[in-house]
Amino acid sequence: MFKEILIPVDMDATELTTRALAVAEEFSERYGAKVTALTVIPDFNSSMVASYFPENTIQKAHDQVCRDLQKFIDTHAKDPGKIGCAVSEGSTRKRIVTYINEHKIDLVVIPARKSDISKLFLGSNSSYVVDHARCSVLVVRP
């Protein structure tokens, strides 16, 4: 039923992801699916922004975030060796949807934040993914 599972990880709110990670692993075991954890960093590659940073700053940021994501997986996953890691850059919600399309993801397991007034006006990444993903999305509530 599911072959490719994506779990978006907000590295600033990993406590929200722990439960979603367990759910993704359960689905992976049940269906023999591959799980990929994806985190998205801000887009620093515009020529105007990039000119303020030393030449290899963006690559260093990618490398460090990748190490941090792997550390999170190693610490919280039941079987870390079965979970791949990916880092993208740009708008979180748009990069998640793009990743879904580019990698033929058929299930997204995404953690939801607790509701607050800002989400009422600004929307949330999980809501955007639910509305724009071409695959099934499971929102794991806190």
C-alpha positions as CSV (number, residue, x, y, z in Angstrom):
1,M,0.0,0.0,0.0
2,F,2.8,2.5,1.0
3,K,6.3,2.3,-0.4
4,E,7.7,5.8,0.2
5,I,7.0,7.6,3.5
6,L,8.1,11.1,4.2
7,I,8.3,12.6,7.7
8,P,9.0,16.4,7.8
9,V,11.1,17.4,10.8
10,D,11.2,20.9,12.2
11,M,14.6,21.0,13.9
12,D,13.4,23.7,16.2
13,A,10.5,21.6,17.5
14,T,11.7,18.0,17.5
15,E,9.5,17.1,20.4
16,L,6.6,17.3,18.1
17,T,8.2,14.9,15.7
18,T,9.0,12.1,18.1
19,R,5.4,10.7,18.0
20,A,5.1,11.1,14.2
21,L,8.4,9.3,13.8
22,A,7.0,6.3,15.7
23,V,3.9,6.3,13.6
24,A,6.0,6.4,10.4
25,E,8.1,3.5,11.6
26,E,5.0,1.5,12.4
27,F,3.7,2.1,8.8
28,S,7.1,1.2,7.4
29,E,7.2,-2.1,9.3
30,R,3.7,-2.9,8.2
31,Y,4.1,-2.2,4.5
32,G,7.9,-2.6,4.0
33,A,8.1,1.1,3.1
34,K,11.2,3.3,3.0
35,V,11.1,6.3,5.4
36,T,12.8,9.6,4.7
37,A,13.1,12.4,7.2
38,L,13.1,15.8,5.6
39,T,14.1,19.1,7.1
40,V,14.0,22.5,5.4
41,I,16.3,25.4,6.1
42,P,15.7,29.0,5.0
43,D,16.7,30.0,1.4
44,F,20.0,31.8,1.6
45,N,20.9,31.3,-2.1
46,S,19.4,34.5,-3.5
47,S,22.3,36.6,-4.8
48,M,21.4,39.5,-2.5
49,V,21.4,37.4,0.6
50,A,24.3,35.1,-0.3
51,S,26.6,38.1,-0.9
52,Y,26.6,38.7,2.9
53,F,28.0,35.3,3.7
54,P,31.4,33.7,3.1
55,E,31.5,31.4,0.0
56,N,30.9,28.0,1.7
57,T,28.5,29.1,4.4
58,I,25.4,27.6,2.8
59,Q,27.1,24.3,2.3
60,K,28.3,24.3,5.9
61,A,24.7,25.0,7.0
62,H,23.4,22.1,5.0
63,D,26.0,19.8,6.3
64,Q,25.4,20.8,10.0
65,V,21.6,20.5,9.6
66,C,22.1,17.0,8.0
67,R,24.2,15.9,11.0
68,D,21.7,17.3,13.4
69,L,18.8,15.5,11.6
70,Q,20.8,12.3,11.7
71,K,21.5,12.7,15.4
72,F,17.8,13.2,16.0
73,I,16.9,10.0,14.0
74,D,19.7,8.1,15.8
75,T,18.4,9.2,19.2
76,H,14.6,8.8,18.6
77,A,14.0,6.1,16.0
78,K,13.5,2.5,16.8
79,D,15.6,1.4,13.9
80,P,17.7,4.5,12.7
81,G,19.3,2.5,9.9
82,K,16.0,2.3,8.0
83,I,15.4,6.0,7.9
84,G,17.0,8.2,5.3
85,C,17.7,11.9,5.7
86,A,17.2,14.8,3.4
87,V,17.8,18.5,3.7
88,S,16.1,21.1,1.4
89,E,16.2,24.9,1.3
90,G,13.4,27.4,0.9
91,S,9.8,27.7,2.0
92,T,9.1,24.8,4.3
93,R,5.6,24.0,3.0
94,K,6.5,24.4,-0.7
95,R,9.7,22.3,-0.4
96,I,7.8,19.5,1.4
97,V,5.2,19.4,-1.5
98,T,8.0,19.6,-4.1
99,Y,9.8,16.7,-2.4
100,I,6.6,14.7,-2.4
101,N,6.3,15.1,-6.1
102,E,10.0,14.6,-7.0
103,H,10.4,11.4,-4.9
104,K,7.0,9.7,-5.5
105,I,6.1,9.8,-1.8
106,D,2.8,8.0,-1.2
107,L,2.4,8.9,2.5
108,V,3.4,11.9,4.6
109,V,3.3,11.6,8.4
110,I,3.5,15.1,9.6
111,P,3.3,16.4,13.2
112,A,0.9,19.2,14.0
113,R,1.6,22.0,16.3
114,K,-0.8,22.9,19.1
115,S,-3.2,25.5,17.7
116,D,-2.7,29.1,18.5
117,I,-4.1,32.3,17.2
118,S,-1.2,32.9,14.7
119,K,-2.1,29.7,12.9
120,L,-5.6,31.0,12.4
121,F,-4.3,33.9,10.4
122,L,-1.1,32.5,8.9
123,G,-2.0,28.9,8.2
124,S,0.3,26.1,9.0
125,N,2.7,23.8,7.2
126,S,0.6,20.7,8.0
127,S,-2.5,22.4,6.6
128,Y,-0.7,23.4,3.4
129,V,0.7,19.9,2.9
130,V,-2.8,18.4,3.4
131,D,-4.2,20.8,0.8
132,H,-1.5,20.5,-1.8
133,A,0.0,17.0,-1.5
134,R,-0.9,14.5,-4.2
135,C,-0.6,11.7,-1.7
136,S,-2.1,10.6,1.6
137,V,-1.2,12.8,4.6
138,L,-1.5,11.6,8.2
139,V,-1.4,14.5,10.7
140,V,-0.2,13.4,14.1
141,R,-1.5,15.6,16.8
142,P,0.4,16.3,20.1
